[in-house]
Amino acid sequence: MLRSGSPRPERLERPASKDLQERSVDFMSDTAISNERTQALPDGGMGSARDFFELLKPRVMSLVIFTALVGIVVAPGDIHPVIGFTALLCIAVGAGASGALNMWYDADIDAHMTRTVKRPIPAGRVTPSEAAAFGATLSVFSVMTMGVLVNWVAAALLAFTIFFYVAVYTVWLKRRTPQNIVIGGAAGAFPPMIGWAAVTGTVTLESAVLFLIIFMWTPPHFWALALRSSDDYKNAGVPMLPVVAGDKATRRQIMIYSALLVPVTLLPGFLGFAGPLYMGVTAVLGAGFLWLAFSLWRKEPGAAQEKAAMRLFGYSILYLFLIFSLLLVEKIFGLDALPAGALVPGM
Amino acid sequence: MAQEQDESKRHEVEAPRWTEEQIKRRRQRNLAIAWALAGFIVLFFVVTIVKLGGNVANRPI
């Protein structure tokens, strides 16, 4: 919950409706609208194609595409490359659509944060209604295309992911609880599971493990960034953990989630879809993650904490990328199985 | 007379006139939509052929 007295900005007036209100006043006062006036305040239609592409959150989308690709490749069974590409495209567009809907709903708080103030809606290049229509259209198209061309299990998972990100995370949790990104992080963890379902047509324990890796990775990754941007979140009235519980509690939570994350990343080996290369390198990478989380935990608020937080944030991106790359490489080169008895002596 | 002209001018509502920049952006958006739709059609065609596979030739003549 928000601490008492935390600033909570009012939702911004939608530029389009404000414009319409002013116009109707003009008509009521029987004053002709000058040409200059209509040019100065256009009712939408100002965004370039690049602005609409930016609404799709391309940087987030790149991670979604990569993890979904790993889900497709690692899943047992064959998929025609064209169908695989279609599944990947649908996941990418669906993720982008949910990003556009997120930007539509969060335009008011985006306008208060330095990190997001230049996004197309707060910058006034795209109207909220344009973004909402764009996001909704792409959501429907991505889910229906996935269902018709790939399979309906993957389509249902994609629809649920969009719903989860927009309704559960953006609308419900983000402004209400410091656990927003813990639960909301599930939305970012679904892509490999959707990729897996595109190949197998089902949800299995293995795909749930891929989900769990990203799910456990999200809190330490995001909170490390939030430690640095806590003033921004405070100004915007978003109850991120450092704003509500303070830096010390956030550092402790990062340590706890990191300690839970590392064993989870070793589960693919125990479930038989990762080999010794994955297990060895992931264990070393996990030790690095734990060390950085521990270093951050020991810091006091200030420049040293910020430096340690950003080091962990940067490492976390590399960490997830390398773990999923290892799964990909092992599968491609047929190294994705541990020798018999490697994990349980005597077998 | 002059007053009447002023009065009629007051009731004139000029249609919004797009600037060069707006027209350029609209053209960009239209092209992007056109390419996306064309890609969508090609995708459905290719996937249909892939799904039909060899059966594409298996029809009574």
Boltz contact constraints between the chains, C-beta under 6 A:
constraints:
  - contact:
      token1: [A, 32]
      token2: [B, 10]
      max_distance: 6.0
  - contact:
      token1: [A, 32]
      token2: [B, 12]
      max_distance: 6.0
  - contact:
      token1: [A, 32]
      token2: [B, 13]
      max_distance: 6.0
  - contact:
      token1: [A, 33]
      token2: [B, 13]
      max_distance: 6.0
  - contact:
      token1: [A, 35]
      token2: [B, 14]
      max_distance: 6.0
  - contact:
      token1: [A, 35]
      token2: [B, 17]
      max_distance: 6.0
  - contact:
      token1: [A, 38]
      token2: [B, 16]
      max_distance: 6.0
  - contact:
      token1: [A, 39]
      token2: [B, 19]
      max_distance: 6.0
  - contact:
      token1: [A, 48]
      token2: [B, 25]
      max_distance: 6.0
  - contact:
      token1: [A, 48]
      token2: [B, 28]
      max_distance: 6.0
  - contact:
      token1: [A, 49]
      token2: [B, 28]
      max_distance: 6.0
  - contact:
      token1: [A, 49]
      token2: [B, 29]
      max_distance: 6.0
  - contact:
      token1: [A, 49]
      token2: [B, 32]
      max_distance: 6.0
  - contact:
      token1: [A, 80]
      token2: [B, 50]
      max_distance: 6.0
  - contact:
      token1: [A, 82]
      token2: [B, 46]
      max_distance: 6.0
  - contact:
      token1: [A, 82]
      token2: [B, 50]
      max_distance: 6.0
  - contact:
      token1: [A, 86]
      token2: [B, 47]
      max_distance: 6.0
  - contact:
      token1: [A, 149]
      token2: [B, 47]
      max_distance: 6.0
